[in-house]
Each structure stands twice: as C-alpha cells, then as structure tokens.
Amino acid sequence: MSYAQRNPYPLQCFQGEDRSFIVQLKKKDGTAYDLSGAEVKSEIRKAWGAVLADLNATVIDAIAGKVRLTITAGDSVEYGRHYYDIRIYTTSGVDYLDPSSFTIMATITKP
C-alpha cells in the first residue's frame, strides 16, 4: 500500500439526502492520478470503528483522476462528524488518500 496524497476534501450533507461529490485524486507531486483500469472504493466510518456506509465510488474521468462519490438516503448514517478515505486498487497494488471528515448534518424541518 502506498500513499497518494493528503485528502483535501472534507465533505458534508444532510441526514437522509441523496448526494454526490466530484473529487479529483492527485499524486504526492500534485499531478492527476491516472485511474485507467483502477477500481476505487470509499467508506464512511465513525473514527476508526465499524463501517457506517459504503460510498459508491465511480471513476468519471480516468486520465484526470476524477471520481464521483455518492451517498444515498438509504444509507442511514447518524448525524455527526465521521471520516472517509479513498482506496485505489490497481494491478500494482493499493494506494490511498488519507482520511478526511464527512459531516452528516441533522435535518431540522421534517416533511
């Protein structure tokens, strides 16, 4: 496993909402991470505990290193500050971005 770069993307959404985020993965030298042929995975966890939700990670521009991370309303994650990271699986091994925060905000007004 090797280190890609520090994850500069703290994310947030409201509890129970469908939300997508576009992130660009970069190498330590700041160049785009070529995701051609790679598989990308991401999870939300409370600190280093159990998995709260799998983020659906879809490569949308392999050469530019762009990935769409999606959380759905069906991922019933409690509100609060959590963490996520991104793992990149290639034929030469696994790279990862450091964890960053993923804040789930409580909804106040209910339908």
Secondary structure, 3 states (H helix, E strand, C coil): CEEEECCCCCEEEECCCCEEEEEECECCCCCECCCCCCEEEEEEECCCCCEEEEEEEEEEECCCCEEEEEECCCCCCCCEEEEEEEEEEECCEEEEEEEEEEEEECCCCCC
